[in-house]
Amino acid sequence: MTVLLGLEPAELASLIGSPEYRAMQVFQWFYQRNAQDFSAMTNLPRELREYLNANFTATLPQIVKAEHSRDGTTKYAMQAGNDLIEAVHMPDERRDTLCISSQAGCAFGCKFCVTARMNLRRNLTAGEIVGQVLLALKDRGKPQRLNIVFMGMGEPLHNYDAVMKAFRIMSHPRGLGISPRRITLSTVGLIPALHRLKSEPSIPNIAVSLNAPNDTLRDELMPINRTYPIEKLIETLKELPVKQRQRITFEYVLLKGVNDSPESAKQLVRATQAIACKINLIPLNPDPHLPYGRPDEKTIETFAKILADGGRTVAVRRSRGPDISAACGQLGTQYIDPKLVPAGL
């Protein structure tokens, strides 16, 4: 059975052999009404519904476990094919945020991220990516305001085509109808893929996982930097078609005694001076699989003040769901081979 979930209207029309307006009706049933049963699509001719039922499917991934944090966060473990992936729902007074995955595992080996210890199992399809949103909406109901962040398992730009297709479906006015300004993609800084974004008619907000103020330290923490160093990354980011009043966000995971010194903060001010940006500080969410600790509050406060005094817009991200391993950098903990726990931990 051919899976229709994750296809855009023109693709649907071509595949099911119907006019585009019929394909658009199917598209709206999938994403506006969150219905995957063709029999329920009552504005389609009976013959078309029967044809769809006989030849196609719109099956979502399946929630196999939902864990609930003391702070209201919910982490979903979802079965996608033979793989388990995770997504995290974070409610707030002004908006809900859904953190979704783009890959099962990750290939980039960042030393402070649990998911990296899984290695890459496979890319997710656009249907599996959008399916995480549909499942969460089925479980939680559609909030008045929803932000989507590609900050779960995997490197989104390493799965460029599927991620951008999912983005177009989520932002399509007859799809999920989520404004591109409320969708954020986090990347380690894959420069060839960033160049591809320049030709897109619409792109999500871009957040770059920086995590070090100089190449020597970033080489150690993030192997990708040996190929695409900081200066080259900044020059590429300056060329992106960022809309007026929007800025690139740099994410900086604070690791105790590694990248959290006042000198590191001063270097970070200098490293980012060539671009209009916001810096999100993320104190490490400790995990037994990681060889790093979380800085104390005084260190975090001092680091943030140096950035602010240097003219940077800075925010310290509050951890959500650390008690269920749902916080930033913790996804995939339960799927790691115990032999991969660092020595001495």
Disulfide bonds with the S-S distance in Angstrom:
none
